[in-house]
Amino acid sequence: MQGREHPAVITHAPLPAEIFAGNRGIGRIALDVAGIDGVSRRGRVHEAGMLRVRFPNAEADGTLDAVLINSAGGLTGGDRCSIEISVRAGARLTVTTAAAEKIYRSLGPDADIDVRLDIGCGGALAWLPQETILFDQARLRRTINVALAPGARLQLAEAVVFGRSAMGEAVASGLFSDCWRVRVDGALVFAETVRLDGRIAQRLAVPAIGGGCAAMATLMCIPGNDETVAAVRAAQAGFIGEVDASAWNGFAVVRLIAANGAALRRDLIVVMKALGAPLPRLWLN
């Protein structure tokens, strides 16, 4: 008996773009903190993907500490992270990261980090992650949106290092896009976008941009005033790089730039001590 012929089975081989997309890291954290009887306690905690949050201890003043962890060890093109933190009325929270966030070389797509911080009336948030380190040809887009109720307090510090100089690394090209929007009682009080695209090393070498430095940081304090500025300038003798501050409309901004990440961290610690900002223990390890 003659066998029946079976039609050939045609399989669709995944395209390189499909394979790439299927291996991208996606992480999300949503954290809610409430103040109860003078002590800050975590409420809802949502973790997804490679992001985790841990609470190593509560401070004597009732402040809650949170440490963010990226179990993937870094980000590259196509990876996406979303962080949402809500500090309710009267609660106090300090947030840092277990390590510096590393942004690796991308073949094209951007890595995206979206941070949303909401602080209720009388609440206080210190957002103090360790440095973000960019490798050559890295591509990062980051947005930070902050909403403060009347009477809320904020200390927000972000540091960026372009290449680990101790390892002989430098960032010749890539993308760094950083968009900050801060609102108080619904009104936009601060809007800033930093964008370095293409030949990053060449741009940082320009005196008006980086003056040859490879590390920079911004610290924002709400409330902040001329006393904040004076405290930073009083510590001027202890700085390795260039540091200055300004204040307007009830908040202060401190700018730092240094030759490398080690010098930048040292200067940032000096600034934080001068302003009485909580210094996470992990910063000193």
Kinemage of the C-alpha trace (Angstrom):
@kinemage 1
@onewidth
@group {chain A} dominant
@subgroup {mainchain}
@vectorlist {calphas} color= white
{ca met a 1} P 0.000 0.000 0.000
{ca gln a 2} L 1.434 3.258 -1.062
{ca gly a 3} L 2.019 5.669 1.816
{ca arg a 4} L 0.439 9.065 1.792
{ca glu a 5} L 2.699 12.022 1.347
{ca his a 6} L 2.723 14.522 4.152
{ca pro a 7} L 3.127 18.185 3.385
{ca ala a 8} L 6.407 19.670 4.490
{ca val a 9} L 6.288 21.474 7.805
{ca ile a 10} L 7.659 24.977 7.527
{ca thr a 11} L 8.832 26.544 10.753
{ca his a 12} L 9.294 30.234 11.190
{ca ala a 13} L 12.720 31.023 12.557
{ca pro a 14} L 12.578 33.948 14.985
{ca leu a 15} L 13.984 37.125 13.571
{ca pro a 16} L 16.965 38.673 15.381
{ca ala a 17} L 14.768 41.562 16.553
{ca glu a 18} L 12.246 39.131 18.078
{ca ile a 19} L 14.986 37.224 19.872
{ca phe a 20} L 16.440 40.482 21.163
{ca ala a 21} L 13.074 41.724 22.449
{ca gly a 22} L 12.351 38.431 24.170
{ca asn a 23} L 15.523 38.677 26.215
{ca arg a 24} L 15.134 42.219 27.458
{ca gly a 25} L 14.898 42.908 31.166
{ca ile a 26} L 11.727 44.524 32.501
{ca gly a 27} L 11.402 45.491 36.150
{ca arg a 28} L 8.881 47.377 38.256
{ca ile a 29} L 8.619 48.451 41.867
{ca ala a 30} L 5.616 50.180 43.452
{ca leu a 31} L 6.053 51.107 47.106
{ca asp a 32} L 3.703 52.844 49.535
{ca val a 33} L 4.863 54.146 52.945
{ca ala a 34} L 2.603 55.469 55.702
{ca gly a 35} L 3.318 57.259 58.981
{ca ile a 36} L 1.707 55.492 61.957
{ca asp a 37} L 2.187 56.819 65.513
{ca gly a 38} L 5.380 58.606 64.528
{ca val a 39} L 6.863 55.550 62.815
{ca ser a 40} L 7.065 55.048 59.046
{ca arg a 41} L 5.841 51.660 57.876
{ca arg a 42} L 5.645 50.070 54.463
{ca gly a 43} L 2.218 49.460 53.045
{ca arg a 44} L 1.763 48.054 49.562
{ca val a 45} L 4.938 46.620 48.021
{ca his a 46} L 4.872 45.396 44.429
{ca glu a 47} L 7.913 43.803 42.764
{ca ala a 48} L 8.144 42.519 39.204
{ca gly a 49} L 10.922 41.365 36.900
{ca met a 50} L 14.496 42.000 37.962
{ca leu a 51} L 13.759 44.760 40.495
{ca arg a 52} L 13.526 44.114 44.241
{ca val a 53} L 13.288 46.300 47.340
{ca arg a 54} L 14.550 45.449 50.817
{ca phe a 55} L 14.084 47.178 54.171
{ca pro a 56} L 17.222 46.523 56.250
{ca asn a 57} L 16.240 48.607 59.285
{ca ala a 58} L 14.184 51.483 60.668
{ca glu a 59} L 16.004 54.496 62.052
{ca ala a 60} L 15.583 55.721 65.619
{ca asp a 61} L 13.697 58.801 64.416
{ca gly a 62} L 11.049 56.639 62.749
{ca thr a 63} L 12.442 56.953 59.227
{ca leu a 64} L 12.130 53.854 57.041
{ca asp a 65} L 15.097 52.764 54.898
{ca ala a 66} L 14.584 51.074 51.520
{ca val a 67} L 17.269 49.544 49.305
{ca leu a 68} L 16.562 48.927 45.622
{ca ile a 69} L 18.200 45.920 43.951
{ca asn a 70} L 18.567 45.171 40.249
{ca ser a 71} L 19.106 41.405 40.181
{ca ala a 72} L 20.130 41.614 36.510
{ca gly a 73} L 23.315 43.427 37.472
{ca gly a 74} L 22.796 46.303 35.044
{ca leu a 75} L 20.843 47.550 32.044
{ca thr a 76} L 21.401 47.525 28.307
{ca gly a 77} L 19.476 48.457 25.190
{ca gly a 78} L 15.790 47.622 25.379
{ca asp a 79} L 15.697 47.079 29.153
{ca arg a 80} L 12.994 48.996 31.037
{ca cys a 81} L 12.646 49.881 34.709
{ca ser a 82} L 9.705 51.555 36.413
{ca ile a 83} L 9.839 52.782 40.018
{ca glu a 84} L 6.840 54.319 41.791
{ca ile a 85} L 7.152 55.478 45.387
{ca ser a 86} L 4.412 57.096 47.462
{ca val a 87} L 5.221 58.653 50.846
{ca arg a 88} L 2.013 59.442 52.653
{ca ala a 89} L 1.354 62.334 55.023
{ca gly a 90} L 3.771 62.351 57.951
{ca ala a 91} L 5.864 59.413 56.726
{ca arg a 92} L 9.648 59.554 56.243
{ca leu a 93} L 11.558 57.404 53.774
{ca thr a 94} L 15.186 57.146 52.640
{ca val a 95} L 15.832 55.235 49.408
{ca thr a 96} L 19.190 54.086 48.056
{ca thr a 97} L 20.478 51.275 45.847
{ca ala a 98} L 22.523 48.208 46.729
{ca ala a 99} L 25.131 49.130 44.123
{ca ala a 100} L 25.841 51.568 41.340
{ca glu a 101} L 23.534 51.072 38.349
{ca lys a 102} L 25.547 50.063 35.276
{ca ile a 103} L 24.341 50.915 31.769
{ca tyr a 104} L 26.084 48.711 29.217
{ca arg a 105} L 26.735 49.101 25.504
{ca ser a 106} L 23.659 48.946 23.278
{ca leu a 107} L 23.355 47.744 19.694
{ca gly a 108} L 20.672 50.355 19.056
{ca pro a 109} L 17.671 50.499 21.440
{ca asp a 110} L 17.707 52.673 24.557
{ca ala a 111} L 17.516 51.518 28.148
{ca asp a 112} L 14.617 53.294 29.893
{ca ile a 113} L 14.265 54.221 33.561
{ca asp a 114} L 11.039 55.864 34.728
{ca val a 115} L 10.911 57.173 38.318
{ca arg a 116} L 7.762 58.617 39.912
{ca leu a 117} L 7.873 60.007 43.435
{ca asp a 118} L 4.794 61.231 45.323
{ca ile a 119} L 5.159 62.881 48.748
{ca gly a 120} L 2.174 63.739 50.896
{ca cys a 121} L 1.646 66.689 53.238
{ca gly a 122} L 4.288 66.631 55.972
{ca gly a 123} L 6.014 63.641 54.401
{ca ala a 124} L 9.748 63.480 53.703
{ca leu a 125} L 11.662 61.546 51.049
{ca ala a 126} L 15.422 61.270 50.603
{ca trp a 127} L 16.045 59.744 47.161
{ca leu a 128} L 19.763 58.884 47.269
{ca pro a 129} L 20.688 56.101 44.827
{ca gln a 130} L 24.310 55.259 44.212
{ca glu a 131} L 25.909 56.365 40.956
{ca thr a 132} L 24.706 55.523 37.479
{ca ile a 133} L 27.731 54.342 35.470
{ca leu a 134} L 27.608 54.534 31.688
{ca phe a 135} L 29.840 52.356 29.525
{ca asp a 136} L 30.978 53.296 26.038
{ca gln a 137} L 28.115 53.265 23.502
{ca ala a 138} L 25.505 52.973 26.261
{ca arg a 139} L 22.103 54.507 25.587
{ca leu a 140} L 19.975 55.652 28.521
{ca arg a 141} L 16.739 57.610 28.728
{ca arg a 142} L 15.638 58.469 32.253
{ca thr a 143} L 12.641 60.442 33.470
{ca ile a 144} L 12.094 61.560 37.059
{ca asn a 145} L 8.676 62.991 37.953
{ca val a 146} L 8.127 64.297 41.488
{ca ala a 147} L 4.864 65.496 43.022
{ca leu a 148} L 4.953 67.174 46.445
{ca ala a 149} L 1.989 68.223 48.569
{ca pro a 150} L 2.240 71.456 50.591
{ca gly a 151} L 4.658 70.988 53.484
{ca ala a 152} L 6.370 67.946 51.928
{ca arg a 153} L 10.156 67.662 52.032
{ca leu a 154} L 12.523 66.286 49.400
{ca gln a 155} L 16.235 65.568 49.086
{ca leu a 156} L 16.986 64.119 45.655
{ca ala a 157} L 20.509 63.286 44.486
{ca glu a 158} L 21.518 61.672 41.202
{ca ala a 159} L 25.121 61.091 40.122
{ca val a 160} L 26.289 59.977 36.667
{ca val a 161} L 29.758 58.637 35.822
{ca phe a 162} L 30.898 58.354 32.208
{ca gly a 163} L 33.239 55.371 32.318
{ca arg a 164} L 35.221 53.870 35.194
{ca ser a 165} L 38.506 55.750 35.011
{ca ala a 166} L 40.184 53.388 37.498
{ca met a 167} L 39.611 50.600 34.941
{ca gly a 168} L 40.911 52.717 32.063
{ca glu a 169} L 37.410 53.082 30.625
{ca ala a 170} L 35.967 56.123 28.871
{ca val a 171} L 32.701 56.918 27.105
{ca ala a 172} L 33.494 58.112 23.614
{ca ser a 173} L 29.915 57.980 22.332
{ca gly a 174} L 26.392 57.051 23.347
{ca leu a 175} L 23.234 58.679 24.651
{ca phe a 176} L 22.359 60.104 28.046
{ca ser a 177} L 18.947 61.765 28.266
{ca asp a 178} L 17.747 62.832 31.719
{ca cys a 179} L 14.396 64.582 32.168
{ca trp a 180} L 13.329 65.987 35.579
{ca arg a 181} L 9.923 67.478 36.360
{ca val a 182} L 9.046 68.597 39.893
{ca arg a 183} L 5.622 69.838 40.962
{ca val a 184} L 4.531 71.334 44.282
{ca asp a 185} L 0.800 71.351 44.995
{ca gly a 186} L 0.235 70.623 41.304
{ca ala a 187} L 2.313 73.554 40.036
{ca leu a 188} L 5.419 72.887 37.947
{ca val a 189} L 8.365 74.471 39.812
{ca phe a 190} L 11.347 72.778 38.171
{ca ala a 191} L 11.841 71.408 34.657
{ca glu a 192} L 15.184 70.326 33.298
{ca thr a 193} L 16.388 68.013 30.543
{ca val a 194} L 20.039 67.067 30.087
{ca arg a 195} L 20.881 65.425 26.771
{ca leu a 196} L 24.282 64.210 25.630
{ca asp a 197} L 23.954 62.385 22.317
{ca gly a 198} L 26.644 61.148 19.962
{ca arg a 199} L 30.213 62.094 20.803
{ca ile a 200} L 29.858 62.373 24.567
{ca ala a 201} L 33.581 62.650 25.366
{ca gln a 202} L 33.944 65.462 22.860
{ca arg a 203} L 31.036 67.354 24.392
{ca leu a 204} L 32.241 66.867 27.985
{ca ala a 205} L 35.623 68.284 26.972
{ca val a 206} L 34.018 71.660 26.176
{ca pro a 207} L 34.743 74.091 29.063
{ca ala a 208} L 31.140 75.308 29.252
{ca ile a 209} L 29.813 71.734 29.516
{ca gly a 210} L 32.228 69.507 31.425
{ca gly a 211} L 35.699 70.986 31.169
{ca gly a 212} L 37.140 67.516 30.647
{ca cys a 213} L 35.406 65.971 33.667
{ca ala a 214} L 33.733 62.567 33.473
{ca ala a 215} L 31.364 62.624 36.456
{ca met a 216} L 28.516 64.916 37.481
{ca ala a 217} L 25.722 65.092 40.025
{ca thr a 218} L 22.712 67.178 40.997
{ca leu a 219} L 21.235 67.441 44.486
{ca met a 220} L 17.841 69.101 44.940
{ca cys a 221} L 16.456 70.197 48.301
{ca ile a 222} L 12.858 71.209 48.988
{ca pro a 223} L 12.570 73.372 50.992
{ca gly a 224} L 15.816 75.174 50.256
{ca asn a 225} L 16.964 78.758 50.636
{ca asp a 226} L 20.007 81.026 50.931
{ca glu a 227} L 21.035 79.199 54.108
{ca thr a 228} L 21.256 75.991 52.087
{ca val a 229} L 23.544 77.715 49.597
{ca ala a 230} L 25.675 79.168 52.392
{ca ala a 231} L 26.103 75.730 53.994
{ca val a 232} L 27.383 74.271 50.716
{ca arg a 233} L 29.771 77.149 50.078
{ca ala a 234} L 31.102 76.957 53.633
{ca ala a 235} L 32.355 73.453 52.821
{ca gln a 236} L 34.165 74.647 49.687
{ca ala a 237} L 37.637 73.904 51.036
{ca gly a 238} L 36.826 70.205 51.269
{ca phe a 239} L 35.853 69.694 47.623
{ca ile a 240} L 38.012 67.946 45.021
{ca gly a 241} L 35.964 68.937 41.982
{ca glu a 242} L 33.752 71.934 41.299
{ca val a 243} L 30.644 72.445 43.449
{ca asp a 244} L 28.184 75.297 43.760
{ca ala a 245} L 24.571 75.897 44.730
{ca ser a 246} L 21.683 78.241 44.040
{ca ala a 247} L 18.250 78.765 45.554
{ca trp a 248} L 15.011 80.251 44.264
{ca asn a 249} L 11.262 79.878 44.772
{ca gly a 250} L 11.670 77.892 47.966
{ca phe a 251} L 14.096 75.186 46.818
{ca ala a 252} L 17.839 74.777 46.299
{ca val a 253} L 19.899 72.938 43.697
{ca val a 254} L 23.521 71.859 44.128
{ca arg a 255} L 25.631 71.035 41.059
{ca leu a 256} L 28.779 68.922 41.204
{ca ile a 257} L 31.313 67.951 38.566
{ca ala a 258} L 34.532 65.996 39.017
{ca ala a 259} L 37.236 64.196 37.078
{ca asn a 260} L 36.045 60.732 38.097
{ca gly a 261} L 33.454 58.835 40.100
{ca ala a 262} L 35.542 58.516 43.270
{ca ala a 263} L 36.089 62.277 43.508
{ca leu a 264} L 32.422 62.932 42.769
{ca arg a 265} L 31.234 60.579 45.517
{ca arg a 266} L 33.570 62.182 48.041
{ca asp a 267} L 32.298 65.663 47.185
{ca leu a 268} L 28.679 64.531 47.274
{ca ile a 269} L 29.165 63.041 50.747
{ca val a 270} L 30.668 66.346 51.928
{ca val a 271} L 27.643 68.213 50.556
{ca met a 272} L 25.159 65.814 52.131
{ca lys a 273} L 26.842 66.093 55.529
{ca ala a 274} L 26.858 69.887 55.265
{ca leu a 275} L 23.117 69.871 54.561
{ca gly a 276} L 22.247 67.250 57.167
{ca ala a 277} L 20.984 64.804 54.529
{ca pro a 278} L 20.716 61.158 55.648
{ca leu a 279} L 23.808 59.291 54.479
{ca pro a 280} L 22.962 55.676 53.554
{ca arg a 281} L 25.336 53.148 55.103
{ca leu a 282} L 25.858 51.514 51.709
{ca trp a 283} L 27.497 54.714 50.470
{ca leu a 284} L 30.341 54.154 52.923
{ca asn a 285} L 31.057 50.493 52.058
